[in-house]
């Protein structure tokens, strides 16, 4: 019985830790920053593939020189059309908080910077465009572990 009680306490602690997870802050391009990438759009595609973005995370665009950042629709992203969903951010750093499980698209609207690869797609949670299999989010994992813990409590 003591072993089962220890397991239950451990599961509850894990669930509590997962529910307390904090949002992350990501700097687009890391050391590269927000600029015309030397190898075209592959730089930002590669950068984004290495991340798991979640609701509440903050995406930071840092640049020097003449750049800006605009959130656009997928069609405008694909065509490098500078019609922004909201205000174009022209001062660095520009921060965007991820507020829903939907893919977001960002481009630089200066000259031909977007056509040269200065654009990034951010997939949030299960909407990560490069993932072929959905990932288990913190909320889903927390619910599963809570159910297991409750099952142990009611059985024993």
C-alpha positions in Angstrom: 0.0 0.0 0.0 2.9 2.4 0.8 4.3 1.8 -2.7 1.0 2.7 -4.3 0.6 5.8 -2.2 4.1 6.9 -3.2 3.2 6.4 -6.9 0.1 8.4 -6.5 2.0 11.2 -4.8 4.6 11.1 -7.5 1.9 11.3 -10.3 0.2 14.2 -8.5 3.5 16.1 -8.3 4.2 15.5 -12.0 0.7 16.8 -12.9 1.3 19.9 -10.7 4.6 20.6 -12.4 3.1 20.3 -15.8 0.2 22.6 -15.1 2.8 25.2 -13.8 4.8 25.2 -17.0 5.6 28.7 -18.1 5.6 30.3 -21.5 8.8 30.4 -23.4 10.4 33.3 -25.3 11.9 32.6 -28.7 14.1 35.0 -30.7 13.4 34.4 -34.4 16.5 33.1 -36.1 18.4 33.0 -32.8 21.9 34.5 -33.5 21.0 35.3 -37.1 18.2 37.6 -35.9 15.5 39.0 -38.3 17.4 39.7 -41.5 17.7 38.6 -45.1 19.0 35.1 -44.6 22.2 34.2 -46.5 20.7 30.9 -47.9 17.1 32.2 -48.5 14.0 31.0 -46.6 15.6 27.7 -45.6 17.2 29.4 -42.6 13.9 30.4 -40.9 12.2 27.1 -41.9 15.1 25.2 -40.2 14.9 27.5 -37.2 11.2 27.0 -36.7 11.4 23.2 -37.2 13.7 23.0 -34.2 11.1 24.5 -31.8 7.8 23.4 -30.2 5.7 26.5 -29.9 2.8 26.6 -27.4 0.0 29.1 -26.5 1.5 31.8 -24.3 4.9 31.7 -25.9 6.4 35.0 -27.1 8.1 35.3 -30.5 10.7 38.1 -30.6 11.9 39.7 -33.8 15.3 41.5 -33.4 17.0 43.4 -36.2 19.3 46.1 -37.1 19.1 48.2 -40.2 16.1 48.6 -42.4 13.6 45.9 -41.7 10.1 45.4 -40.2 7.8 42.6 -39.4 4.1 42.0 -40.3 1.8 39.2 -39.5 0.0 38.2 -42.7 -2.4 35.5 -44.1 -1.0 32.3 -45.6 -1.8 33.6 -49.1 0.0 36.8 -48.5 2.9 34.9 -46.9 3.2 32.6 -50.0 3.0 35.6 -52.4 5.0 38.0 -50.2 2.1 40.5 -50.2 2.6 43.1 -47.5 -1.1 43.4 -46.5 -0.7 42.9 -42.7 -3.4 41.4 -40.4 -2.6 44.1 -37.9 -0.1 47.0 -37.6 3.3 46.5 -39.3 6.0 46.6 -36.5 8.8 48.8 -37.6 10.8 49.1 -34.3 13.0 46.3 -33.0 12.4 44.3 -31.0 8.9 43.4 -32.0 7.1 40.8 -29.8 4.2 38.6 -30.7 2.4 36.5 -28.1 1.0 33.2 -29.4 -2.7 33.1 -28.3 -4.3 30.2 -30.2 -3.5 26.9 -31.8 -3.2 28.2 -35.3 -0.3 28.7 -37.7 0.9 32.2 -37.9 2.8 33.8 -40.8 5.3 36.7 -40.6 7.2 38.6 -43.3 9.4 41.6 -43.7 7.6 44.1 -45.9 10.7 46.2 -46.9 11.6 46.0 -50.6 12.1 42.4 -51.8 13.2 41.1 -48.4 10.4 38.6 -48.2 11.2 37.2 -51.7 14.8 36.8 -50.5 13.6 34.6 -47.6 12.9 37.0 -44.8 9.7 35.2 -43.7 8.8 32.6 -41.1 5.9 30.3 -40.3 5.1 29.6 -36.7 3.0 26.4 -36.0 1.6 26.3 -32.5 0.9 23.1 -30.6 -0.7 20.5 -32.9 -0.8 22.9 -35.8 2.9 22.6 -36.5 3.0 22.5 -40.3 6.1 20.3 -40.4 4.9 17.6 -38.0 3.3 14.5 -39.5 2.1 13.3 -36.1 0.3 15.4 -33.5 2.3 15.9 -30.3 0.9 15.4 -26.9 0.4 18.9 -25.4 1.1 19.7 -21.8 -2.7 20.0 -21.1 -3.4 16.6 -22.7 -0.6 15.0 -20.8 -1.7 16.6 -17.6 -5.3 15.3 -18.1 -4.0 11.8 -18.8 -1.8 11.8 -15.6 -4.7 13.2 -13.5 -7.0 10.4 -14.7 -4.4 7.8 -13.8 -3.9 9.3 -10.4 -7.7 9.4 -9.8 -8.0 5.8 -10.9 -5.4 4.7 -8.4 -7.2 6.6 -5.6 -10.6 5.1 -6.4 -9.3 1.5 -6.8 -7.2 1.4 -3.7 
